[in-house]
Amino acid sequence: MVHPEGAPGRRRCLGYAEFCEKLDRDEVFQRWFAPLLADIDRLAEDTAPAASRLAELQQILITLIDVLDPKAERFPQFRELANATPSTRVANH
């Protein structure tokens, strides 16, 4: 999210702490995120309806990581787990 006080040509992102504070204190900001937060809460209660979609999303994100970091230089300790089959992932944890 772009910081609202960023000047043209000098834009900056809203940091995590600033984002959380704004979400806690700014009612307009809270209303903007309310539908998303409600969806997240609903999903957290029962992931079964979304399990296949979440698994597909995970695989797409793994593919994106492979495109962005083809030499596996970042977080190599997670590559083996990410490239394992779903049954292997469960067996290893």
KOLKEGU-20834 format. One record per residue: residue in three letters; residue number from 1; x, z, y of N, C-alpha, C in turn. Coordinates in steps of 0.02 Angstrom, whole numbers. Atoms other than C-alpha are relative to their C-alpha. Example, Ala and Ser with C-alpha at 12.3 -4.5 7.8 and 13.67 -1.06 7.14 Angstrom:
BEGIN
['ALA'; 1; [45; 0; -59]; [615; 390; -225]; [45; 0; 60]],
['SER'; 2; [-42; -3; -59]; [684; 357; -53]; [-39; 37; 55]],
END
This chain:
BEGIN
['MET'; 1; [42; 0; -58]; [0; 0; 0]; [45; 0; 61]],
['VAL'; 2; [-39; 5; -62]; [67; -45; 171]; [-17; 59; 45]],
['HIS'; 3; [10; -56; -46]; [92; 101; 289]; [-36; -25; 63]],
['PRO'; 4; [39; 24; -58]; [-35; 87; 432]; [39; 0; 66]],
['GLU'; 5; [-38; -3; -62]; [97; 126; 564]; [58; -50; 1]],
['GLY'; 6; [-53; 50; 2]; [214; -15; 511]; [-11; -54; 52]],
['ALA'; 7; [5; 52; -51]; [250; -138; 650]; [14; -68; -32]],
['PRO'; 8; [-15; 67; 27]; [252; -326; 620]; [75; -11; -6]],
['GLY'; 9; [-71; 11; 12]; [418; -373; 544]; [37; 62; -23]],
['ARG'; 10; [-31; -63; 21]; [452; -191; 502]; [-50; 40; -43]],
['ARG'; 11; [49; -32; 44]; [318; -155; 373]; [36; 43; -52]],
['ARG'; 12; [-26; -41; 54]; [346; -20; 244]; [-57; 24; -43]],
['CYS'; 13; [51; -24; 47]; [254; 44; 93]; [-15; 73; 13]],
['LEU'; 14; [20; -69; -2]; [157; 204; 94]; [30; 33; -62]],
['GLY'; 15; [-31; -34; 56]; [256; 324; -15]; [-51; 37; -42]],
['TYR'; 16; [45; -34; 47]; [181; 415; -164]; [-28; 64; 31]],
['ALA'; 17; [23; -64; -29]; [173; 584; -75]; [-49; -13; 58]],
['GLU'; 18; [45; 17; -55]; [94; 504; 79]; [-67; -25; -27]],
['PHE'; 19; [61; 26; 30]; [-31; 412; -30]; [-44; 57; -26]],
['CYS'; 20; [38; -57; 28]; [-81; 572; -122]; [-30; 43; 55]],
['GLU'; 21; [26; -41; -56]; [-99; 668; 41]; [-59; -35; 33]],
['LYS'; 22; [54; 38; -31]; [-205; 530; 116]; [-62; 0; -45]],
['LEU'; 23; [56; -1; 47]; [-313; 525; -40]; [-35; 68; 0]],
['ASP'; 24; [29; -67; -2]; [-339; 714; -29]; [-36; 16; 66]],
['ARG'; 25; [24; -22; -65]; [-376; 724; 158]; [-42; -51; 39]],
['ASP'; 26; [34; 52; -39]; [-447; 558; 220]; [-63; -22; -36]],
['GLU'; 27; [64; 15; 33]; [-632; 538; 179]; [-13; -75; -7]],
['VAL'; 28; [9; 72; 4]; [-635; 351; 216]; [43; -28; -57]],
['PHE'; 29; [-46; 20; 52]; [-484; 325; 103]; [-28; 21; -68]],
['GLN'; 30; [29; -25; 62]; [-567; 432; -32]; [-58; -44; -23]],
['ARG'; 31; [58; 43; 18]; [-726; 326; -26]; [23; -68; -26]],
['TRP'; 32; [-25; 65; 21]; [-624; 167; -45]; [24; 3; -72]],
['PHE'; 33; [-26; -7; 68]; [-544; 234; -206]; [-49; 32; -48]],
['ALA'; 34; [48; -35; 43]; [-698; 325; -274]; [-20; -41; -62]],
['PRO'; 35; [19; 37; 60]; [-755; 183; -389]; [56; -5; -52]],
['LEU'; 36; [-57; 4; 45]; [-581; 163; -463]; [12; 67; -35]],
['LEU'; 37; [-11; -66; 30]; [-560; 350; -490]; [-55; 18; -50]],
['ALA'; 38; [55; -12; 47]; [-732; 360; -572]; [11; -38; -65]],
['ASP'; 39; [-15; 40; 60]; [-684; 219; -691]; [55; 31; -41]],
['ILE'; 40; [-55; -32; 35]; [-522; 307; -735]; [-24; 63; -36]],
['ASP'; 41; [27; -60; 32]; [-614; 470; -769]; [-43; -18; -61]],
['ARG'; 42; [43; 22; 55]; [-741; 379; -878]; [43; -24; -59]],
['LEU'; 43; [-44; 24; 52]; [-602; 293; -975]; [37; 58; -34]],
['ALA'; 44; [-35; -57; 29]; [-509; 457; -999]; [-43; 40; -48]],
['GLU'; 45; [46; -37; 44]; [-663; 534; -1079]; [-7; -34; -68]],
['ASP'; 46; [8; 37; 63]; [-677; 396; -1211]; [35; -67; 5]],
['THR'; 47; [-39; 61; -4]; [-544; 263; -1231]; [-20; -52; -52]],
['ALA'; 48; [17; 46; 55]; [-622; 184; -1387]; [-27; -68; 24]],
['PRO'; 49; [26; 65; -21]; [-722; 49; -1294]; [54; -45; 32]],
['ALA'; 50; [-51; 39; -34]; [-565; -6; -1201]; [65; -7; -40]],
['ALA'; 51; [-63; -2; 38]; [-434; 15; -1339]; [30; -69; -10]],
['SER'; 52; [-29; 66; 12]; [-414; -169; -1380]; [24; -31; 66]],
['ARG'; 53; [-21; 27; -65]; [-406; -217; -1196]; [63; 35; 25]],
['LEU'; 54; [-59; -36; -19]; [-278; -80; -1162]; [61; -22; -40]],
['ALA'; 55; [-56; 24; 42]; [-171; -138; -1309]; [23; -69; 24]],
['GLU'; 56; [-17; 66; -26]; [-178; -316; -1241]; [38; 5; 66]],
['LEU'; 57; [-33; -12; -64]; [-131; -255; -1068]; [72; 25; -10]],
['GLN'; 58; [-67; -26; 15]; [16; -159; -1141]; [46; -57; -21]],
['GLN'; 59; [-41; 56; 22]; [80; -316; -1227]; [18; -47; 57]],
['ILE'; 60; [-13; 42; -58]; [63; -416; -1067]; [52; 32; 45]],
['LEU'; 61; [-50; -36; -40]; [161; -283; -972]; [69; -2; -32]],
['ILE'; 62; [-64; 6; 36]; [297; -286; -1105]; [30; -70; 11]],
['THR'; 63; [-23; 68; -12]; [307; -475; -1084]; [27; -6; 72]],
['LEU'; 64; [-23; 1; -70]; [322; -452; -895]; [68; 34; 6]],
['ILE'; 65; [-64; -34; -1]; [464; -328; -920]; [54; -45; -29]],
['ASP'; 66; [-49; 46; 30]; [551; -453; -1033]; [18; -57; 47]],
['VAL'; 67; [-14; 53; -49]; [535; -587; -898]; [43; 27; 57]],
['LEU'; 68; [-36; -29; -57]; [597; -472; -760]; [69; 27; -19]],
['ASP'; 69; [-63; -29; 23]; [738; -396; -864]; [18; -29; -69]],
['PRO'; 70; [-12; 33; 64]; [785; -523; -999]; [60; 28; -39]],
['LYS'; 71; [-59; -27; 35]; [951; -437; -1039]; [-10; 73; -20]],
['ALA'; 72; [17; -69; 18]; [864; -268; -1065]; [49; 50; 30]],
['GLU'; 73; [-47; -44; -33]; [979; -185; -939]; [-34; 64; 26]],
['ARG'; 74; [37; -58; -24]; [845; -67; -875]; [-37; 33; -58]],
['PHE'; 75; [35; -39; 50]; [780; 69; -990]; [5; -28; -71]],
['PRO'; 76; [-7; 30; 67]; [853; -3; -1151]; [-25; 46; -55]],
['GLN'; 77; [23; -47; 51]; [804; 155; -1246]; [-74; -10; -17]],
['PHE'; 78; [71; 12; 14]; [621; 101; -1233]; [-14; -68; -29]],
['ARG'; 79; [11; 68; 24]; [645; -79; -1287]; [-17; -2; -74]],
['GLU'; 80; [13; 1; 72]; [649; -43; -1473]; [-72; 22; -14]],
['LEU'; 81; [68; -23; 8]; [486; 54; -1460]; [-50; -52; 24]],
['ALA'; 82; [46; 49; -29]; [404; -77; -1350]; [-7; -62; -44]],
['ASN'; 83; [2; 60; 42]; [448; -217; -1471]; [-22; 13; -71]],
['ALA'; 84; [24; -18; 67]; [389; -124; -1625]; [-73; -20; -8]],
['THR'; 85; [71; 13; 12]; [224; -164; -1707]; [-40; 63; 13]],
['PRO'; 86; [40; -60; -13]; [80; -46; -1666]; [4; 52; -55]],
['SER'; 87; [-3; -49; 56]; [87; 34; -1840]; [67; 35; -1]],
['THR'; 88; [-66; -30; -2]; [274; 62; -1822]; [5; 50; 56]],
['ARG'; 89; [-2; -46; -57]; [250; 142; -1651]; [-32; 67; -19]],
['VAL'; 90; [35; -61; 19]; [126; 267; -1723]; [42; 40; -50]],
['ALA'; 91; [-40; -33; 51]; [239; 306; -1871]; [62; 34; 29]],
['ASN'; 92; [-60; -29; -31]; [386; 342; -1756]; [-14; 58; 46]],
['HIS'; 93; [16; -56; -46]; [293; 472; -1652]; [-40; 53; -33]],
END
